[in-house]
Amino acid sequence: RGPDPRSIWVTTSDGFYELTDKESKFYQKGAQLPFDPRKAAAAQFVEVDGALWFLFALTVTDNRLSIFRDGQLKTSSVSIKTPKFFASDHEKNIWLGDFYDGLRKVSIESIRHDDLLHLKVEHFTSANGLVSNNLSTMLVDRDDNRWIGTDKGLQLLIDQPLVTVYSNNSGLPAQNIYSVVQDKAGAIWFGAWDNYLVKYSNGVFTSEQKLWVQALFVDRD
């Protein structure tokens, strides 16, 4: 969000969109914005024990896990180069997805130990369980299962170890997963590049052709 609480700002590869309940306005890259984008509020954050955790861009390639508490911002030693998602599970473990460098988990025990320079981090890559290091999205469903979208299929993390469950071999029409959401009935929906909207319910895949499904949301209705 920017300085006006009535507006939502969306970053794209071409520039910024300012969205209100009445209209949208586009600002091309390099255009003068009504706020400093480096000071914009984080789009993804996790609240743990009254403090906010999020990624803070110190440089283009140093996106640091940070905490805002009691009016103070502090950065940790945990950094990723190309952030793709930031999420937490039901236990408040924090999960960081890198577009090229796999998945990192910061445990809630480590977070509550309150030593920002020595947080306990587990790094998952193709060498120890991931089907691919190129991650795109993550969903924590109502049962605390972690669904991880990659360019080589959809993985499900119920508990250690990681389990690869969905690929072309298991019925996916395409393997490059860009978005995942759970509807109110419990079904899992995801976009598969470049032209599929896929539903998974009761162990069965159904799909329809929809071009470039890169974001999925469930509204209040």
N, C-alpha and C positions, 0 to 999 in steps of 0.2 A: 504494500500500500504506500501511497505517497502522502503529502501533507494534508490533503483533503480527505477526511474519512468517508466521504460519499463516493469516492472514486477507487476503482481497482485497476492496477497497472499490470499489463501482461507483456513480458519480454518475448520477442520473436527474433528470428535470424535477420530480419530486415529493419527492425526498430521497436518502438513501444506503442501499445494501444492503451488509451485511457478509457475505461468503461464506467458509465453511470447507469442509473435505471432508465434514462431517457435517450442516451446517445453514446456513440463511441467516436474517439478521435485518434488518428494515427500520427505518430512522430517518426520520421525517418531517422536512420542512424546518423549521428552527428548533429541533429537538430537540437536547439536549445530547449531543455525541459524545465518545467516549473519547480523542479526539485533536483537535488544531487542524487543520482541513482545509487551511488556508493553508500548513501545514508538511508536508503529505503529499508523498510522493515523486511525481515526474512519471510519468504513465502512458506517455508516449512520450519516448524519448530516443535519442540517437545517440552512439556512442563513436568518437572520432577521436583517434588517437595517444595513447591512455590517458586522455583527458579526456572528460567527459560534457557533451553539449550538449542543451538542452531549453528549453521556454518557461516563463518565470517570470512570474506575474501580479503586476505592480506595482500596478495598479488594475484595475477591471473592464474597461476598454477599452485598457489598455496591457499587452499580453502580450509580454514582452521575450525575445528570443533570448539565452540565458545559458549560461555554461560553469562547470562545477565541476572544478577541477584542483588537486592538491596541497593539499586541504583548504580551498580558498577558492572562494567563489562570486562571479563577476563577470558583469555584464550588459553587453550590447552596445547599439548604437544602433538595432538592427533591432527593429521592433515591429509587431504586427498587432492589430487590434481584436477580431475574432471568430474565434478559431482553430478550425479544423475537423479538421486533421490535421497531423502532423509526421513527416517521413520522410527517408530518405537513399537514394541510389542506390548502385550498386556502386563508384563512384569516391569515395563519401563526400561528394558535394555534398548540401547540406541543402535540403529542399523544405518550404515553409510554405503551407498552404492556409487561406484566409479564407472564411468562409461567404458574405460579401458582396463581397469585394474581390480576388478572383482568387488567383493563384499567385505565390509568390516563391521564387527559387532563390538560395542563397548558395553560391558556388563553393568547392571544396576549396582552390584556390590562395589565395583570400582568407582562408579559415579558418586556413591554415597560416602566412599572413603575420603573424598574431597582433596585428592592430590592431583591437580591438573597436569603436572609434569610426568606422572607415572600412571596414567590410566591403563587398565588392562584391555588390550585390543586383540581380538581374534580376526585373522585375515584369511578369507576363503577365496581361492582361485581355482583354476582348472587343474592345478597340481594336487589339490586336496578335496575335491568334491564337486566344484562347479562344472557345468557342462561347457561354459564359456566365460572368459573374463570380461566380455562386453555386455554390460548390464544396461537395462533401460527403465525398469520400473519394479515396484514391490508393493504388495498388498498384504496386510495382516488382517485375516478374516475374523469373524466373530468367535471362532474356536481357537484363536491364537496360532493358526497355521500361517506360515510365511510363504507367499507365492512370489517367485522371482522371475521376471521376464528377461530373457537374453536373446541374442541373435541366433541361437541354436535350439530354441525351445523354451518351455516353461518348467521351472523347477519348484518343488514343494519341500519346504523345510518344516517338518513336524517336530523333530528333535534331532540331535546329532545321530548319525551323520546326515549330510545332505542327500536327498533322494531325487533323482531325475525321473519325472513321471510322464511328461508329455513331450512328444516330438512327432515328426512325420510317421514314425513307426507305430505310434499309439493313436493315430487318427487325426492329428492336426493338419489342416489344409495348408498351413505355412508355419515356419518356425521362428521368424523374427518377430518377437512379441514387444509391442510398444506401450500397451496400457492394460491395466487389470482393475476390475471393480467387482464388488459383491452386491447383488440386489437384495431387497428386503425379504425375499423368499429363500435366500441362501445360495442361489445359483452364482457361479463365477462367470463373468463376461470379460473378454479381452479382445484387443485389436491385434491382428496378425498381418504384418506387412506383406503385400502392400494393399490388398483389397479384400480383407475378410473381417467380419465381426463374428466372433465365436462364443458360444454358450456351453458351459460345462455344468451339467446337473444330473445327479444320481448316476454318475459314472459314464454318462453319454455325452458326446460332442454333437452339437448341431451348429451349422454356420450359414451365413448368407454373405453375399458380396456387398461390401461397403468400402469405398475408396479411402485409404489413408486414415484409419481410425487410430489417432495418436493420443486421444484423451477421452476418458469415460467418467461420468459422474452419475450419482443417484440423487435426485431431488427430494424434497420433503414430502411430495405426494406419492 
